[in-house]
């Protein structure tokens, strides 16, 4: 990196624009920035850092106040830097964030930060040729080109005032943080965290598996009823549990087998007793049934006779129901004949031949009318069409009149529409003028409302200024009074200091014959100094309050001059008028598009109306012609249809009447025929009924009806008789069976004793089976739990070994455990880098200290077991002992800090590639060095120029000004600092 040109404006103490030509300064490779204290030497380095990274080093970067306080409001704070990096010349321009006065009104607004990067020799192939204007993109591009973070830059390229010595004085933790930023060893911290996280993860796995083992042990203890072992992996305890469970299982199974045999024997005896009891019960039941049936024999015979008579009456009842249906059909036929005859208005007994002739004549006349139906339908269609044509002709005639009137009024409507469009356009033009005038009056109204407060502020400021004037006058009078009184008592004050035998400070005599006497209310020198201080303080307050009052007075005058003769009420009224005018103009201007559309539509309507009139008149003529033709056809058809319709409303109605009359005559013929057939069927059914009663053995049909029973009664009789016969047959069959042979109904069985014995044996067998089942279930659970427990033991052992190994490694990597030096992996890597820094810094420190001091890197652990590896001590060749760097004197600390910073810069440069760092700045106090040591330091700095490196120094030391040929002089004045290059 090589700097070419720096431009700063309103930055730090520089009020105007200043330019630094680094190409001219760097001709000899070494230049000096010097000037008065506070002139802005360090600000130039801040400007370079701000242009590159948007930050400034040290405490100044924390304040973030970069703008010059005395710069004019219209001057923009900016820094421009031209430099070459990796063969690419570029231009960086930045503006910090700061507060500036508002352009309108009072108060301040925030000027946002800006940044841009421009390629002066063409952009690299991987970069866009366009300028970079986003702050984050500029930062990424600079970081990519320089290869350093801002922390590395402030330790390698720019050694800020009071900062590079911090590395020498810092403790291990601070030094570790700085080295980590410089050398980018975050990946080793990631390795440390990886080990810690891996150890934590494996610890969770081990805890989970240990918890699983403990849960399985507790479950085995619960299932087996054996207290759990205190050891997590007690294999013998598990084996004892399994053996004891197996023995209990075998005992339970043997007991179950024995109890089952006893149960089977008892149940077999019970079955035999139950079988004998059942036989006795069946014999007794059969004999009781036969005795009961003999007692009720007469009743049962009556049931059988009733059932037989009912069965014989069934065919007679069927013939009766058929005769009844025939009689009902005859009655319905007679009623139908009477109804149809009444509808036809004829005698029910009219001759059938006459009825047939009259029906045929009615149908013949209806057929003749069928030919006129289409004509009647066409007549109705034509009449509806005539009505439609008449209505359409009337509508079209009225529309023709309307279109003619509308066509005559269009020219006037077009003229009015054009005037409305022009009005909207003028309103749109005038709206901007009214809006501008409104804004001006709003601003003046704000001024008018601000004046009362400003007047109040002016009155307070003038009152404060007057009080300050009075206070200053009183203080000045008091001071003059004290001075006069002190002069009057000066002889007494001198006399109070005289001592006998010592010369007088005024006359030199050792004798003091008449010393001055003290006066009343003697004034001391301290009293006069206090009065002078009060007078100066009140004078400053008077000047401040007077200036403040003058500023307020000027502000009030400016406000009144701007307002003129207008009043707040006048401005408010005028503003309201302008607002109303604005609203009216805005509404009219908003109508422009609609009014333009209306005008276009009216202009196009003239041709459209002509086309509509032509089309309408053509349609009207065709409708009138069609109406005339249809009228003639309708009149011609009307006479024929009237003759065919007769006294009916329509031909269809007359024809329907004829057809209905013929159908009624035909229906009467059919009813007469059906009635005669029904009378013949009734006579035949009555004869068949009498024959059926005789065949069934009844005297007449009425006797057969008395013997009839319903289906429910017959079912009851069949069921009762069936049960009787079934009971008798069953009882006889049971008594005759071989298995009941020889069994008497009074035989003693002994069933109760056998039942109790079987119940006791069954309960014992069930208890033994339950015990065996529980033992088998416990054995299965133990087998499953034991297998799972052994598997969990097999997984827990390797996991514990791996966890122990991982914990040891994590402790070593993080500087604990077996790590005797308490150095973490990151500290170990940083210690190696620090050792390189110490070696590089020693070469320069030995030269600048004339071979007396050397750096010694210490990797010992800190106090009370804290981490080590990043200690830096100093070997004093005069004493041959190693001493802490903090014991060095001020000048020695400067040499050590400078050497260490340069060594650190060399190592970081080597890490970054070494080709970028063509420029180095050192801002530190060289005044703590004596002449010989300063020569050694200057010789070391001269060596830095080898290879084309440029070194810039900031110092007040005159000898350095004499040794360095090119200088950048910073002059400080009330108008702001200025720069000048001197040789």
Secondary structure, DSSP 4 states (H G I P E B T S, - for coil): -EEEEEEEEEETTEEEEEEEEHHHHTTSSEEEEEESTTSSHHHHHHHHHHHHHS--STTHHHHT--B-TTS-TTPPPEEEEEEEETTEEEEEEEE--EEEE-SSSSSEEEE--EEEEEESS---TTS-SSPB--HHHHHHHHHHHH---HHHHHHHTEE-TTTTTHHHH--HHHHHHHHHHHHTTHHHHHHHHHHHHHHHHHHHHHHHHHHHHHHHHHHHHHHHT-PPPSSTT-HHHHHHHHHHHHHHHHHHHHHHHHHHHHHHHHHHHHHHHHHHHHHHHHHHHHHHHHHHHHHTHHHHHHHHHHHHHHHHTHHHHHHHHHHHHHHHHHHHHHHHHHHHHHHHTS-TT--HHHHHHHHHHHHHHHHHHGGGHHHHHHHHHHHHHHHHHHHHHHHHHHHHHHHHHHHHHHHHHHHHHHHHHHHHHHHHHHHHHHHHHHHHHHHHHHHHHHHHHHHHHHHHHHHHHHHHHHHHHHHHHHHHHHHHHHHHTHHHHHHTT--TTS--TTT--S--TTPPPPPTTPPPHHHHHHHHHHHHHHHHHHHHHHHHHHHHHHHHHHHHHHHTT--HHHHHHHHHHHHHHHHHHHHHHHTHHHHHHHHHHHHHHHHHHHHHHHHHHHHHHHHHHHHHHHHHHHHHHHHHHHHHHTTSSSHHHHHHHHHHHHHHHHHHHHHHHHHHHHHHHHHHHHHHHHHHHHHTT-SSHHHHHHT---HHHHHHHHHHHHHHHHHHHHHHHHHTSSTTTT--TT----HHHHHHHHHHHHHHHHHHHHHHHHHHHHHHHHHHHHHHHHHHHHHHHHHHHHHHHHHHHHHHHBT-TT-TT--BHHHHHHHHHHHHHHHHHHHHHHHHTTT-EEEEEE----GGG---S-EEEEEETTTTEEEEGGGS-HHHHHHHHHHHHHHHHHHHHHHHTSSS--EEEEE--GGGS-HHHHHHHHHHHHHHTGGG-EEEEE---HHHHHH-SEEEEEE--TT--EEEEE-
